[in-house]
Amino acid sequence: MLIYIIIAIVVALILLIIALVAIYMCCRNKPGKEKTKPSANNGDPKPDSSFYDKLPFHGLKTPPKKVLNTMDEGLIYADVDASETYSYGPVSYKTTSLQRAKKKKEAAAAEAAAEAKAAEAKKAATADSKV
């Protein structure tokens, strides 16, 4: 029995070594592969410049780093009253919403009253049957 355990351990170690060697052989750098020079910025490889020559926006200026004009705080927009008009949503949205809420409350109150009336009738019917 001990021999089988030793044989299993040896076979497992041999398989592990074979797997590690296969991973090493697949992942190492191959001698025929071209290496690109890393850029000074962040260590990423620098792409070939001919790639950028074929793009349609080649030769365009880069945008300026600094904003030329700042927003004026005193600027008045044409639709400044829209913030007051639509503060509660579209014109009739608030009133419609309030009406629906009122109807819903009334319906709930009517349903509760009907249930209470039915419960009283049931209670009266059970009281009459006991007498």
DSSP file (Angstrom, degrees, kcal/mol; ACC not computed):
  #  RESIDUE AA STRUCTURE BP1 BP2  ACC     N-H-->O    O-->H-N    N-H-->O    O-->H-N    TCO  KAPPA ALPHA  PHI   PSI    X-CA   Y-CA   Z-CA
    1    1 A M     >        0   0    0      0, 0.0     4,-1.4     0, 0.0     3,-0.1   0.000 360.0 360.0 360.0 -39.3    0.0    0.0    0.0
    2    2 A L  H  >  +     0   0    0      1,-0.2     4,-2.1     2,-0.2     5,-0.2   0.835 360.0  58.4 -65.3 -33.4    2.9    2.4    0.8
    3    3 A I  H  > S+     0   0    0      1,-0.2     4,-2.6     2,-0.2    -1,-0.2   0.890 102.8  52.9 -65.8 -38.9    4.4    1.7   -2.6
    4    4 A Y  H  > S+     0   0    0      2,-0.2     4,-2.2     1,-0.2    -1,-0.2   0.884 108.7  49.5 -64.8 -38.2    1.3    2.9   -4.4
    5    5 A I  H  X S+     0   0    0     -4,-1.4     4,-2.2     2,-0.2    -1,-0.2   0.920 112.1  47.9 -65.8 -43.8    1.3    6.2   -2.4
    6    6 A I  H  X S+     0   0    0     -4,-2.1     4,-2.4     1,-0.2    -2,-0.2   0.913 112.0  49.7 -64.4 -42.7    5.0    6.8   -3.2
    7    7 A I  H  X S+     0   0    0     -4,-2.6     4,-2.4     1,-0.2    -1,-0.2   0.903 110.4  50.6 -63.2 -40.6    4.4    6.0   -6.9
    8    8 A A  H  X S+     0   0    0     -4,-2.2     4,-2.2     2,-0.2    -1,-0.2   0.895 111.1  48.4 -64.0 -40.8    1.4    8.4   -7.0
    9    9 A I  H  X S+     0   0    0     -4,-2.2     4,-2.3     2,-0.2    -2,-0.2   0.911 112.2  48.7 -66.2 -42.8    3.5   11.2   -5.4
   10   10 A V  H  X S+     0   0    0     -4,-2.4     4,-2.3     2,-0.2    -2,-0.2   0.917 112.1  48.5 -64.4 -43.7    6.4   10.6   -7.9
   11   11 A V  H  X S+     0   0    0     -4,-2.4     4,-2.4     1,-0.2    -1,-0.2   0.904 111.1  50.9 -63.4 -41.1    4.0   10.6  -10.9
   12   12 A A  H  X S+     0   0    0     -4,-2.2     4,-2.2     1,-0.2    -2,-0.2   0.907 110.6  48.8 -63.1 -42.2    2.4   13.9   -9.6
   13   13 A L  H  X S+     0   0    0     -4,-2.3     4,-2.3     2,-0.2    -2,-0.2   0.900 110.8  50.4 -65.0 -40.6    5.8   15.5   -9.2
   14   14 A I  H  X S+     0   0    0     -4,-2.3     4,-2.3     2,-0.2    -2,-0.2   0.916 111.5  48.1 -64.1 -42.9    6.8   14.5  -12.8
   15   15 A L  H  X S+     0   0    0     -4,-2.4     4,-2.3     1,-0.2    -1,-0.2   0.883 111.1  51.3 -64.4 -38.3    3.5   15.8  -14.2
   16   16 A L  H  X S+     0   0    0     -4,-2.2     4,-2.2     2,-0.2    -2,-0.2   0.906 110.5  48.2 -64.7 -42.6    4.0   19.1  -12.3
   17   17 A I  H  X S+     0   0    0     -4,-2.3     4,-2.3     2,-0.2    -2,-0.2   0.905 111.4  50.2 -65.8 -41.2    7.6   19.5  -13.6
   18   18 A I  H  X S+     0   0    0     -4,-2.3     4,-2.2     1,-0.2    -2,-0.2   0.908 110.9  49.4 -63.7 -41.3    6.4   18.8  -17.2
   19   19 A A  H  X S+     0   0    0     -4,-2.3     4,-2.2     2,-0.2    -2,-0.2   0.909 111.2  48.9 -64.4 -42.3    3.6   21.4  -16.8
   20   20 A L  H  X S+     0   0    0     -4,-2.2     4,-2.3     2,-0.2    -2,-0.2   0.900 111.4  49.3 -65.1 -41.1    6.0   24.0  -15.5
   21   21 A V  H  X S+     0   0    0     -4,-2.3     4,-2.4     2,-0.2    -1,-0.2   0.904 110.7  50.7 -65.2 -40.5    8.5   23.4  -18.3
   22   22 A A  H  X S+     0   0    0     -4,-2.2     4,-1.9     2,-0.2    -2,-0.2   0.906 111.0  48.2 -63.8 -41.5    5.8   23.7  -20.9
   23   23 A I  H  X S+     0   0    0     -4,-2.2     4,-2.1     2,-0.2    -2,-0.2   0.913 111.9  49.9 -64.3 -42.7    4.6   27.0  -19.5
   24   24 A Y  H  X S+     0   0    0     -4,-2.3     4,-1.4     1,-0.2    -2,-0.2   0.910 110.7  49.4 -62.9 -42.5    8.1   28.3  -19.4
   25   25 A M  H  < S+     0   0    0     -4,-2.4    -1,-0.2     1,-0.2    -2,-0.2   0.863 114.4  45.1 -67.0 -35.9    8.7   27.3  -23.0
   26   26 A C  H  < S+     0   0    0     -4,-1.9    -1,-0.2    -5,-0.2    -2,-0.2   0.847 117.1  42.6 -75.8 -34.2    5.5   28.9  -24.2
   27   27 A C  H  < S+     0   0    0     -4,-2.1    -2,-0.2    -5,-0.2    -1,-0.2   0.614  88.5  99.7 -94.1 -13.5    5.8   32.2  -22.3
   28   28 A R  S  < S-     0   0    0     -4,-1.4     2,-0.2    -5,-0.2    -4,-0.0  -0.339  85.2 -92.5 -74.6 158.4    9.5   33.1  -22.8
   29   29 A N        -     0   0    0      1,-0.1    -1,-0.1     2,-0.0    -2,-0.1  -0.487  39.5-131.9 -69.9 134.5   10.6   35.6  -25.4
   30   30 A K    >   -     0   0    0     -2,-0.2     3,-1.3     1,-0.1    -1,-0.1  -0.659  13.1-125.2 -88.4 145.7   11.4   34.0  -28.7
   31   31 A P  T 3  S+     0   0    0      0, 0.0    -1,-0.1     0, 0.0    -2,-0.0   0.755 104.9  55.0 -65.9 -26.4   14.7   35.1  -30.3
   32   32 A G  T 3  S+     0   0    0      2,-0.1     2,-0.3     0, 0.0    -3,-0.0   0.502  83.0 108.2 -84.9  -4.2   13.2   36.2  -33.7
   33   33 A K  S <  S-     0   0    0     -3,-1.3     2,-0.3     1,-0.1    -4,-0.0  -0.557  70.4-124.8 -80.9 134.8   10.7   38.6  -32.2
   34   34 A E        -     0   0    0     -2,-0.3     2,-0.4     1,-0.0    -1,-0.1  -0.562  20.2-146.7 -77.4 139.6   11.3   42.3  -32.7
   35   35 A K        -     0   0    0     -2,-0.3     2,-0.3    10,-0.0    -1,-0.0  -0.892   8.4-142.6-106.6 137.5   11.4   44.4  -29.5
   36   36 A T        -     0   0    0     -2,-0.4     0, 0.0     1,-0.0     0, 0.0  -0.677  24.0-107.0 -96.8 154.0   10.2   48.0  -29.5
   37   37 A K        -     0   0    0     -2,-0.3     9,-2.0     9,-0.2     2,-0.2  -0.605  33.8-121.1 -78.1 133.7   11.8   50.8  -27.6
   38   38 A P  B     -A   45   0A   0      0, 0.0     6,-0.1     0, 0.0     2,-0.1  -0.512  28.7-117.5 -72.7 143.4    9.9   51.9  -24.5
   39   39 A S     >  -     0   0    0      5,-2.8     4,-1.0    -2,-0.2     5,-0.0  -0.353  17.8-118.5 -75.8 161.8    9.0   55.6  -24.5
   40   40 A A  T  4 S+     0   0    0      1,-0.1    -1,-0.1     2,-0.1     0, 0.0   0.678 102.1  68.5 -74.4 -16.4   10.3   57.9  -21.9
   41   41 A N  T  4 S-     0   0    0      3,-0.1    -1,-0.1     1,-0.1     0, 0.0   0.992 124.7 -19.7 -70.5 -63.5    6.8   58.6  -20.5
   42   42 A N  T  4 S-     0   0    0      2,-0.2    -2,-0.1     3,-0.0    -1,-0.1   0.283  88.9 -97.3-137.4  12.0    5.5   55.5  -18.9
   43   43 A G  S  < S+     0   0    0     -4,-1.0    -3,-0.1     1,-0.3     3,-0.1   0.470  76.3 137.6  86.2   0.4    7.5   52.5  -20.2
   44   44 A D        -     0   0    0     -6,-0.1    -5,-2.8     1,-0.1    -1,-0.3  -0.503  64.2 -96.6 -76.0 149.8    4.9   51.5  -22.9
   45   45 A P  B     -A   38   0A   0      0, 0.0    -1,-0.1     0, 0.0    -8,-0.1  -0.400  36.6-120.4 -67.0 144.2    6.3   50.6  -26.3
   46   46 A K        -     0   0    0     -9,-2.0    -9,-0.2    -2,-0.1     3,-0.1  -0.755  27.9-131.8 -88.4 122.8    6.4   53.3  -28.9
   47   47 A P        -     0   0    0      0, 0.0     2,-0.1     0, 0.0    -1,-0.0  -0.264  32.6 -86.6 -72.0 161.2    4.3   52.5  -32.0
   48   48 A D    >   -     0   0    0      1,-0.1     3,-1.1     2,-0.0     4,-0.5  -0.418  30.2-135.4 -66.8 139.0    5.6   53.0  -35.5
   49   49 A S  T >> S+     0   0    0      1,-0.2     4,-1.0     2,-0.2     3,-0.6   0.716  98.4  72.2 -72.9 -19.4    5.0   56.5  -36.8
   50   50 A S  H 3> S+     0   0    0      1,-0.2     4,-0.7     2,-0.2    -1,-0.2   0.772  88.0  65.1 -66.6 -22.8    3.8   55.2  -40.2
   51   51 A F  H X4 S+     0   0    0     -3,-1.1     3,-0.6     1,-0.2     4,-0.3   0.907 103.0  45.7 -62.2 -41.5    0.6   54.0  -38.5
   52   52 A Y  H X4 S+     0   0    0     -3,-0.6     3,-0.8    -4,-0.5    -1,-0.2   0.737 101.0  67.4 -76.2 -22.7   -0.4   57.6  -37.7
   53   53 A D  H 3< S+     0   0    0     -4,-1.0    -1,-0.2     1,-0.2    -2,-0.2   0.766  97.8  53.9 -68.3 -24.5    0.4   58.9  -41.3
   54   54 A K  T << S+     0   0    0     -4,-0.7    -1,-0.2    -3,-0.6    -2,-0.2   0.592  85.3 103.4 -86.4 -11.7   -2.4   56.8  -42.7
   55   55 A L  S X  S-     0   0    0     -3,-0.8     3,-1.4    -4,-0.3    -3,-0.0  -0.415  76.6-126.1 -75.2 148.8   -5.1   58.3  -40.4
   56   56 A P  T 3  S+     0   0    0      0, 0.0    -1,-0.1     0, 0.0    -4,-0.0   0.725 106.9  54.9 -69.3 -20.5   -7.5   60.9  -41.8
   57   57 A F  T >  S+     0   0    0     -5,-0.1     3,-1.6     2,-0.1     2,-0.2   0.180  75.6 136.5 -98.6  18.9   -6.8   63.5  -39.1
   58   58 A H  T <   +     0   0    0     -3,-1.4     3,-0.1     1,-0.2    -5,-0.1  -0.457  68.8  23.4 -66.0 132.1   -3.0   63.4  -39.7
   59   59 A G  T 3  S+     0   0    0      1,-0.3    -1,-0.2    -2,-0.2     2,-0.1   0.357  86.5 135.7  95.6  -4.8   -1.6   66.9  -39.6
   60   60 A L    <   -     0   0    0     -3,-1.6    -1,-0.3     1,-0.1     2,-0.1  -0.443  59.2-106.6 -74.5 151.4   -4.3   68.6  -37.5
   61   61 A K        -     0   0    0     -2,-0.1    -1,-0.1    -3,-0.1     0, 0.0  -0.412  30.9-113.5 -74.0 151.6   -3.3   70.9  -34.8
   62   62 A T        -     0   0    0     -2,-0.1     3,-0.1     1,-0.1    -1,-0.1  -0.596  39.6-100.7 -80.2 148.6   -3.6   69.9  -31.2
   63   63 A P        -     0   0    0      0, 0.0    -1,-0.1     0, 0.0     2,-0.0  -0.312  45.4 -93.5 -68.2 154.1   -6.2   71.8  -29.1
   64   64 A P        -     0   0    0      0, 0.0     4,-0.1     0, 0.0    -3,-0.0  -0.351  22.6-141.0 -68.2 149.2   -4.9   74.5  -26.8
   65   65 A K  S    S+     0   0    0     -3,-0.1     2,-0.4     2,-0.1     0, 0.0   0.788  83.3  63.1 -78.5 -29.4   -4.2   73.6  -23.2
   66   66 A K  S    S-     0   0    0      1,-0.0     2,-0.3     2,-0.0     0, 0.0  -0.793  87.0-118.1-104.3 140.2   -5.5   76.8  -21.8
   67   67 A V        -     0   0    0     -2,-0.4     3,-0.1     1,-0.1    -2,-0.1  -0.586  19.3-155.7 -74.5 131.9   -9.2   78.0  -22.0
   68   68 A L  S    S+     0   0    0     -2,-0.3     2,-0.4     1,-0.2    -1,-0.1   0.939  75.2  26.1 -76.9 -47.9   -9.3   81.3  -23.9
   69   69 A N  S    S-     0   0    0      3,-0.0     2,-0.2     0, 0.0    -1,-0.2  -0.949  71.8-147.3-120.2 136.3  -12.6   82.7  -22.5
   70   70 A T        -     0   0    0     -2,-0.4     2,-0.2    -3,-0.1    -2,-0.0  -0.661  35.0 -92.3 -95.6 158.1  -14.2   81.9  -19.2
   71   71 A M        -     0   0    0     -2,-0.2     2,-0.5     1,-0.1    -1,-0.1  -0.480  38.4-125.8 -69.8 136.5  -17.9   81.8  -18.6
   72   72 A D    >   -     0   0    0     -2,-0.2     3,-1.4     1,-0.1    -1,-0.1  -0.723   8.9-149.8 -84.4 126.9  -19.3   85.2  -17.5
   73   73 A E  T 3  S+     0   0    0     -2,-0.5    -1,-0.1     1,-0.3    -2,-0.0   0.770  95.4  58.2 -67.8 -25.9  -21.3   84.8  -14.2
   74   74 A G  T 3  S+     0   0    0      2,-0.1    -1,-0.3    -3,-0.0     2,-0.2   0.320  76.4 129.5 -87.3   9.3  -23.6   87.7  -15.2
   75   75 A L    <   -     0   0    0     -3,-1.4     2,-0.5     1,-0.0    -4,-0.0  -0.467  45.6-154.4 -70.1 130.4  -24.7   85.9  -18.4
   76   76 A I        -     0   0    0     -2,-0.2     2,-0.2     2,-0.0    -2,-0.1  -0.922   7.5-145.1-109.3 126.2  -28.5   85.8  -18.8
   77   77 A Y    >   -     0   0    0     -2,-0.5     3,-1.0     1,-0.1     0, 0.0  -0.507  19.7-120.0 -88.0 158.5  -30.0   83.1  -20.9
   78   78 A A  T 3  S+     0   0    0      1,-0.3     3,-0.3    -2,-0.2    -1,-0.1   0.807 111.7  47.6 -67.2 -30.5  -33.1   83.5  -23.1
   79   79 A D  T >   +     0   0    0      1,-0.2     3,-1.3     2,-0.1     4,-0.5  -0.143  69.1 128.0-104.9  38.6  -35.0   80.8  -21.3
   80   80 A V  T X  S+     0   0    0     -3,-1.0     3,-0.9     1,-0.3     4,-0.4   0.822  70.6  57.8 -64.6 -30.6  -34.2   81.9  -17.7
   81   81 A D  T >> S+     0   0    0     -3,-0.3     4,-2.4     1,-0.2     3,-0.5   0.646  87.1  79.2 -74.9 -12.4  -37.9   81.9  -16.8
   82   82 A A  H <> S+     0   0    0     -3,-1.3     4,-2.6     1,-0.2    -1,-0.2   0.831  85.2  60.3 -63.7 -31.1  -38.1   78.2  -17.8
   83   83 A S  H <4 S+     0   0    0     -3,-0.9    -1,-0.2    -4,-0.5    -2,-0.2   0.856 111.0  40.0 -66.0 -32.6  -36.5   77.3  -14.5
   84   84 A E  H X4 S+     0   0    0     -3,-0.5     3,-0.9    -4,-0.4     4,-0.2   0.881 116.3  49.8 -80.2 -39.6  -39.5   78.9  -12.7
   85   85 A T  H 3< S+     0   0    0     -4,-2.4     3,-0.4     1,-0.2    -2,-0.2   0.914 119.9  34.3 -66.4 -43.8  -42.1   77.6  -15.1
   86   86 A Y  T >< S+     0   0    0     -4,-2.6     3,-1.3     1,-0.2    -1,-0.2   0.063  79.4 113.7-102.9  25.1  -41.1   74.0  -15.0
   87   87 A S  T <  S+     0   0    0     -3,-0.9    -1,-0.2     1,-0.3    -2,-0.1   0.796  89.5  36.3 -67.1 -25.5  -39.9   73.7  -11.4
   88   88 A Y  T 3  S-     0   0    0      1,-0.5    -1,-0.3    -3,-0.4     6,-0.1   0.126 126.6 -96.4-108.5  18.4  -42.8   71.3  -10.7
   89   89 A G  S <  S-     0   0    0     -3,-1.3    -1,-0.5     4,-0.1     5,-0.1  -0.555  79.7  -6.6  97.8-167.5  -42.6   69.6  -14.1
   90   90 A P  S >> S-     0   0    0      0, 0.0     3,-1.5     0, 0.0     4,-0.7  -0.098  88.4 -88.8 -58.5 165.8  -44.8   70.4  -17.1
   91   91 A V  T 34 S+     0   0    0      1,-0.3     4,-0.3     2,-0.1     3,-0.2   0.843 122.2  24.7 -50.5 -52.1  -47.6   72.8  -16.7
   92   92 A S  T 3> S+     0   0    0      1,-0.2     4,-2.2     2,-0.1    -1,-0.3   0.322  95.7  96.9-100.4  10.4  -50.4   70.5  -15.6
   93   93 A Y  H <> S+     0   0    0     -3,-1.5     4,-2.5     2,-0.2     5,-0.2   0.934  84.7  46.7 -64.4 -46.2  -48.3   67.7  -14.2
   94   94 A K  H  X S+     0   0    0     -4,-0.7     4,-2.5    -3,-0.2    -1,-0.2   0.928 114.2  46.3 -64.9 -45.1  -48.5   68.8  -10.5
   95   95 A T  H  > S+     0   0    0     -4,-0.3     4,-2.3     1,-0.2    -1,-0.2   0.912 113.6  49.0 -66.0 -40.5  -52.2   69.4  -10.5
   96   96 A T  H  X S+     0   0    0     -4,-2.2     4,-2.4     1,-0.2    -1,-0.2   0.910 111.3  50.6 -62.8 -41.6  -52.9   66.1  -12.3
   97   97 A S  H  X S+     0   0    0     -4,-2.5     4,-2.1    -5,-0.2    -2,-0.2   0.907 110.6  48.6 -63.4 -42.1  -50.6   64.3   -9.8
   98   98 A L  H  X S+     0   0    0     -4,-2.5     4,-2.1     2,-0.2    -1,-0.2   0.893 110.8  51.0 -65.6 -39.2  -52.4   65.9   -6.8
   99   99 A Q  H  X S+     0   0    0     -4,-2.3     4,-2.4     2,-0.2    -2,-0.2   0.916 110.4  48.7 -64.5 -42.7  -55.8   65.0   -8.3
  100  100 A R  H  X S+     0   0    0     -4,-2.4     4,-2.3     1,-0.2    -1,-0.2   0.895 110.8  50.6 -64.6 -39.0  -54.8   61.3   -8.8
  101  101 A A  H  X S+     0   0    0     -4,-2.1     4,-2.2     2,-0.2    -1,-0.2   0.901 110.3  49.8 -64.3 -40.2  -53.4   61.2   -5.2
  102  102 A K  H  X S+     0   0    0     -4,-2.1     4,-2.3     2,-0.2    -2,-0.2   0.914 111.3  48.3 -65.5 -42.8  -56.7   62.6   -3.9
  103  103 A K  H  X S+     0   0    0     -4,-2.4     4,-2.5     1,-0.2    -2,-0.2   0.889 110.6  52.0 -63.4 -38.9  -58.8   60.0   -5.9
  104  104 A K  H  X S+     0   0    0     -4,-2.3     4,-2.2     2,-0.2    -1,-0.2   0.907 110.2  47.9 -64.9 -41.4  -56.5   57.2   -4.6
  105  105 A K  H  X S+     0   0    0     -4,-2.2     4,-2.4     2,-0.2    -2,-0.2   0.911 112.1  49.6 -65.0 -42.1  -57.0   58.3   -1.0
  106  106 A E  H  X S+     0   0    0     -4,-2.3     4,-2.4     2,-0.2    -2,-0.2   0.908 111.1  49.1 -63.2 -41.9  -60.8   58.5   -1.5
  107  107 A A  H  X S+     0   0    0     -4,-2.5     4,-2.3     2,-0.2    -1,-0.2   0.897 111.9  48.9 -64.7 -40.4  -60.9   55.1   -3.0
  108  108 A A  H  X S+     0   0    0     -4,-2.2     4,-2.3     2,-0.2    -2,-0.2   0.894 111.9  48.8 -66.3 -39.5  -58.8   53.6   -0.2
  109  109 A A  H  X S+     0   0    0     -4,-2.4     4,-2.2     2,-0.2    -2,-0.2   0.898 111.6  49.3 -67.0 -39.9  -61.1   55.3    2.4
  110  110 A A  H  X S+     0   0    0     -4,-2.4     4,-2.2     2,-0.2    -2,-0.2   0.898 111.9  48.9 -65.7 -40.1  -64.2   54.0    0.7
  111  111 A E  H  X S+     0   0    0     -4,-2.3     4,-2.3     2,-0.2    -2,-0.2   0.905 111.1  49.6 -65.8 -41.2  -62.8   50.5    0.5
  112  112 A A  H  X S+     0   0    0     -4,-2.3     4,-2.2     2,-0.2    -2,-0.2   0.894 111.2  49.9 -64.4 -39.1  -61.8   50.6    4.2
  113  113 A A  H  X S+     0   0    0     -4,-2.2     4,-2.4     2,-0.2    -2,-0.2   0.897 110.4  49.9 -66.4 -39.4  -65.3   51.8    5.1
  114  114 A A  H  X S+     0   0    0     -4,-2.2     4,-2.3     2,-0.2    -2,-0.2   0.896 111.1  49.0 -65.2 -40.4  -66.9   49.0    3.1
  115  115 A E  H  X S+     0   0    0     -4,-2.3     4,-2.2     2,-0.2    -2,-0.2   0.899 111.6  49.3 -65.6 -40.1  -64.7   46.4    4.8
  116  116 A A  H  X S+     0   0    0     -4,-2.2     4,-2.2     2,-0.2    -2,-0.2   0.902 111.4  49.2 -65.2 -40.8  -65.6   47.8    8.2
  117  117 A K  H  X S+     0   0    0     -4,-2.4     4,-2.3     2,-0.2    -2,-0.2   0.893 111.2  49.7 -64.7 -40.4  -69.3   47.7    7.3
  118  118 A A  H  X S+     0   0    0     -4,-2.3     4,-2.2     2,-0.2    -2,-0.2   0.878 110.6  50.5 -66.2 -37.1  -69.0   44.1    6.1
  119  119 A A  H  X S+     0   0    0     -4,-2.2     4,-2.4     2,-0.2    -2,-0.2   0.892 110.4  49.1 -67.6 -39.5  -67.1   43.2    9.3
  120  120 A E  H  X S+     0   0    0     -4,-2.2     4,-2.7     2,-0.2    -2,-0.2   0.904 111.0  50.0 -65.9 -40.0  -69.9   44.8   11.4
  121  121 A A  H  X S+     0   0    0     -4,-2.3     4,-2.2     2,-0.2    -2,-0.2   0.896 112.1  47.9 -65.0 -39.3  -72.6   42.9    9.5
  122  122 A K  H  X S+     0   0    0     -4,-2.2     4,-2.1     2,-0.2    -1,-0.2   0.903 112.0  49.4 -66.9 -40.1  -70.7   39.6   10.0
  123  123 A K  H  X S+     0   0    0     -4,-2.4     4,-1.9     1,-0.2    -2,-0.2   0.906 111.8  48.6 -65.3 -41.3  -70.3   40.3   13.7
  124  124 A A  H  X S+     0   0    0     -4,-2.7     4,-2.2     1,-0.2    -2,-0.2   0.878 110.2  52.3 -65.9 -37.4  -74.1   41.2   14.0
  125  125 A A  H  X S+     0   0    0     -4,-2.2     4,-1.7     1,-0.2    -2,-0.2   0.885 111.0  46.0 -68.0 -38.3  -75.0   38.0   12.1
  126  126 A T  H  X S+     0   0    0     -4,-2.1     4,-1.2     2,-0.2    -1,-0.2   0.848 111.9  52.0 -71.4 -34.0  -72.9   35.8   14.4
  127  127 A A  H  X S+     0   0    0     -4,-1.9     4,-1.0     2,-0.2    -2,-0.2   0.889 110.3  48.7 -68.8 -39.0  -74.3   37.6   17.5
  128  128 A D  H  < S+     0   0    0     -4,-2.2    -2,-0.2     1,-0.2     3,-0.2   0.856 108.8  53.4 -68.2 -34.9  -77.9   36.9   16.2
  129  129 A S  H  < S+     0   0    0     -4,-1.7    -1,-0.2     1,-0.2    -2,-0.2   0.794 105.9  53.4 -72.8 -25.9  -77.2   33.3   15.6
  130  130 A K  H  <        0   0    0     -4,-1.2    -1,-0.2     1,-0.2    -2,-0.2   0.769 360.0 360.0 -76.9 -25.7  -75.9   32.8   19.2
  131  131 A V     <        0   0    0     -4,-1.0    -1,-0.2    -3,-0.2    -2,-0.2   0.475 360.0 360.0 -82.5 360.0  -79.1   34.2   20.7
